[in-house]
Amino acid sequence: MVGNRIPLWVHRPVISGSNQRYQALHQKLRAHHNPSFAPKMMPKMMSRYHARSNVETTFPMIKAKFGDSLRSKSDVGQFNEVLCKVIAHNLCVLISCIHEIGLEVPTFVSAS
């Protein structure tokens, strides 16, 4: 460093209103590397820890089972078709859990 000038290769993020993602990431890294700060952030981080990986695994499973194309032409029809595929996937996962790991069969009680 020469005088007050900062070399171009030094990255110094500007803290502003548009840089909130950087601040959030910085807090997560501090929580991960600083044990005294971790207890404050850990419950929030652990509640979302595998959310993205679960989503990124579920979409290919649905596409592999039910195809990656939609037959409906309208937006409403396509949305309903995707919801039906998600419901069918959830039922397939529930049935496989019942048979593979011995999950108890849920009992449904009528409202009346």
ChimeraX attribute file (.defattr): number of C-alpha atoms within 10 A of each C-alpha:
attribute: neighborCount
match mode: 1-to-1
recipient: residues
	/A:1	7
	/A:2	6
	/A:3	5
	/A:4	6
	/A:5	7
	/A:6	11
	/A:7	9
	/A:8	7
	/A:9	6
	/A:10	8
	/A:11	8
	/A:12	8
	/A:13	9
	/A:14	9
	/A:15	10
	/A:16	9
	/A:17	8
	/A:18	8
	/A:19	11
	/A:20	11
	/A:21	10
	/A:22	14
	/A:23	14
	/A:24	11
	/A:25	11
	/A:26	12
	/A:27	15
	/A:28	17
	/A:29	12
	/A:30	15
	/A:31	18
	/A:32	16
	/A:33	11
	/A:34	11
	/A:35	10
	/A:36	10
	/A:37	14
	/A:38	17
	/A:39	12
	/A:40	11
	/A:41	14
	/A:42	14
	/A:43	11
	/A:44	10
	/A:45	14
	/A:46	10
	/A:47	9
	/A:48	9
	/A:49	12
	/A:50	11
	/A:51	10
	/A:52	10
	/A:53	9
	/A:54	10
	/A:55	11
	/A:56	11
	/A:57	10
	/A:58	15
	/A:59	13
	/A:60	13
	/A:61	13
	/A:62	17
	/A:63	13
	/A:64	10
	/A:65	12
	/A:66	15
	/A:67	11
	/A:68	10
	/A:69	9
	/A:70	12
	/A:71	8
	/A:72	13
	/A:73	8
	/A:74	9
	/A:75	9
	/A:76	10
	/A:77	13
	/A:78	15
	/A:79	13
	/A:80	13
	/A:81	15
	/A:82	17
	/A:83	12
	/A:84	12
	/A:85	17
	/A:86	16
	/A:87	12
	/A:88	15
	/A:89	19
	/A:90	14
	/A:91	12
	/A:92	13
	/A:93	11
	/A:94	15
	/A:95	14
	/A:96	13
	/A:97	14
	/A:98	14
	/A:99	11
	/A:100	9
	/A:101	8
	/A:102	10
	/A:103	12
	/A:104	9
	/A:105	11
	/A:106	8
	/A:107	6
	/A:108	6
	/A:109	6
	/A:110	5
	/A:111	4
	/A:112	3
